[in-house]
Amino acid sequence: MTREELVARLLYCDGLMLVVDKPAGIAVHRGPKGGENLEDYFDALRFGLARTPALAHRLDRDTSGCLVLGRHRKALQRLMQLFKQGRVEKTYWAVVAGNPSADDGEIDMPLGRLDADRGWWMKVDLLGAPSQTRWRVLGRGAAPGGQSLAVLELQPLTGRTHQLRVHCAAMGWPILGDRVYGGGKTDGAPPLHLHAHRIVVPIDKHKPPAALEAPVPEHMQTALRACAFNQPTENISLLQRNEDAFI
């Protein structure tokens, strides 16, 4: 990642927030072990403001798609409140290994920490925090070896860590490429097929919510084609830009 590459992945900019198309395979912030992360490049997104934008929420290292940043302290507080209150509408696309028996549904499984030594790894836990995910099948197919695949639209109604990954695995159709919840690490496993496709943020009380979509990454395209899933493109914009935001 370079500063120029990050700027090129900008989906939206106004005076309050930015939305970036996060690539898979890079952490959003520096972890305890260090390493490359997107925050290292946020200075390139100041666009004349004194402060560097900051994360309003998180995406996993291997998840791609819409990532929201606040441009200054007041905007960041507003955004974090919207996420906490569940007022930000998030839609993910995922390819799962399996064949859901229905075409849609809702998963209601509380989640808790797996154990103290596993960091952010989670599990279904009856004593855990309430967690709900709405899902819908967008396409079905099979991998070249015959393994059943399905493309799902996932809408997390709560915001637990690894919620979508744990819920899909618990239903018997783990997300393709999930090395944590999909059966353990295997050589030659594909990257995680989880993409934060669309986000709707009511950031400005006096304007309609900002609705952004990120194009699906290259590593998911083969599986999508195997499921005969034709991606809608009419609403995908490379950049919705308010010229007043660029000082």
N, C-alpha and C positions, 0 to 999 in steps of 0.2 A: 504494500500500500504506500502511496505517496500523497502529499497534500493535493496535488493536481487531480489524482484519481478520486480522492474523496469529494472534492468540489464537483467533479463530473457526475457523481452519484447523487447529487442534490435533487430531490423531488419537489421541494416546496420551501419557500422563504417568505416571511413577512416580518413585521417589526417585533413579533413576540416569539415565534418559534420557527424551527427548521425541521424538515423531515428528510432523512437520508435513506437511500437504498443500501442497507448494510450487506456486505458480501459475507458468504458463509466462510467459516474457518478462521475468523479473527475475533478475539474478545472485545467487548465494548469498553472495558476499563481494565486497569492494571490489577492483576490478582496478587496473592501472596508470593507466587513464584516468579512474578515479573513477566517479561515477554511483550511482544508487540500487541498493541491494542489501539482502538480507534481514538480514544481520548488524546493520544499522543499527537494527533493531527488536527484537533478541533480548532487550533489557532487559525487555521486556514479558512474557517467559517465565521470569523468575526465580522467581516464586511463593514469595517469602519467603527464598530462598537468597541468600547474600551475593554469589555469583559469577553472572555472566551465562552461560547455556549456550553451548556452542561446537560447531562443525560436526565430526561424526565422519567425514564423507565429503563428496563433491561431486555435484551435478547440474549439467548444462549450463544456461545461461541460458534456453534455449527448451524445456527438458524440464520436465514437470510431475510431481507425485506425491510419493511417500514420501521424506522427508528426515529423517535421524536426527541428533539433537543429544545431546551428553553434558552432564549437569547440573553436574558438578564434575570436578576434575582426574583423580581416580582412575577415575571412570566413563568419562571421555573416553579415557583410556589403554586401558582394557579394550575399549571399542568399536572404537577404531582397530586394536587387535590382532586383534579378530575379523574386521574387514574385510580386513586384510592377510593373514590366514590363510585367507581364503575361506570362513569359517564362517557368514557372513551370506547367507541365500538371497534373491536379488533376482529379481523377475519383472517384465518390462516388457511393455506392449502397444504395438504400433506399426502404423500403416497404411502400407503400402509401395506404390509405383507399379510394378506388374508382376504377374506371375502365376507364383509358384514352381512348378516342375514336379513337386515331391513335396509330401507333406503334412507332413513333418517332416524333421529332419536336424540335423547339427552342422557348424558352420563352424570350420575349424582353419586360421587364417591369421595368421602373425606380423605385428606392427605396429611401425612406427618413425616417428620424426618426419619430416614432409614435407620441411622444410628449416629452417634456422636463423632465417629471416625470417618464418615463418608461425606463430609462437607455438605453440599446442597442436594445430595441424592435423596429422593423421596420415595414413599410407598403408600399404598392404600392403608388407611388406619382409621378404624371406627371411632377412635378418640381424637382424631386429627381435626384440622380446620375444614369446614364445609367447602366443597369444591364441585362446581357444575360446568359441564361443557356441552354445548349443542353441536350436533354434527349432521352432515348430509352427504350422501354419495354423489359425486360428480361424474364418475366414470369407473368402469371395471375392465379388467383384462388379465394378462398373465405375462410373467417374465419369460425370456427365451427357454429357461429350464423347466417351465411349466408351473412355477409358483404363482398362486393367485395374487393379484394386486388390485388395489382400489384407490382412487383419488377421492379424498375427503375435503369438504369445507368444514373447518372447525372454528367455532366461536366460543372462546372462554368467557363464561359468565362471572367467574371469579378469577383472581390473578395469582394463583399459587405457583411457586417455583416448580418448573418441569411439569406443570399440570397436564398439558396436552400429551406429552410423551408417556407419562404414567397412566393416564386414563386410557389411551389407545392400547397400550400393552396389556392392561388389566382386562380389556374387552376381548383379547385374543388376537388383535391385529396391530402389532407394534409398528411404529413408523419405520419405514425402510431406512437402513443405515444407522439406526440407533444402537450404538455400542454399549450403552448403559442399561437400557430397559428392553432391548430387543434380543436378548439371548447371549450377551457377552461379546467381547472383542473377537473378531475373526479376521484373518489376513484376507486382503482383497475386498473387504466390505465397502459398499458405496458410501459416499458422504450422506449425512442426514438429509432426508427429503422432507424438510419442514420449512415453510416460507410464510413470512408475515406479509400477506398479499395486500391487504387493505386496512386502512385506519381512518376513523372519522372522529375529529377532535372539535368540540364546541368551545374553542379558545376565546372567541370574541363574542360577548353577550349581545352585540348589536349587529352581528352578521351571521349568515348561515354557517354551519359547521364546515370546517375544512376536511374534504374527503380525498384521500390520496391512495394510489395503487402503485405497487412496485412490480416490474416485470419478473417473471419466473426465471431463476438462474439456469444456466446451461446444464448443470449436472442433474437437473430434474426432468429435462426435456424428453429423454428416451423413455422413461417410465410413463410420462404423461401420454406420449404417443402410443405406447403399448396398451393404455387404457382407453384409447380412442377419445381422449379429452381435448376438445378444441377450445383453446384459451380465448376468452373475450378480450378484445384489444381496444374497443372504442373509448373506454374511460381511462386508459393508461396514458399519463402525460409524463414526459421526461422532466419537465420542470414547470410548476405553476408559480409564477414569479410576480411579486409586487415590487415595482421599480423603486418605490419609496423606501423599501427595506434595505436597499444597497446604497449606503451613504458614501 
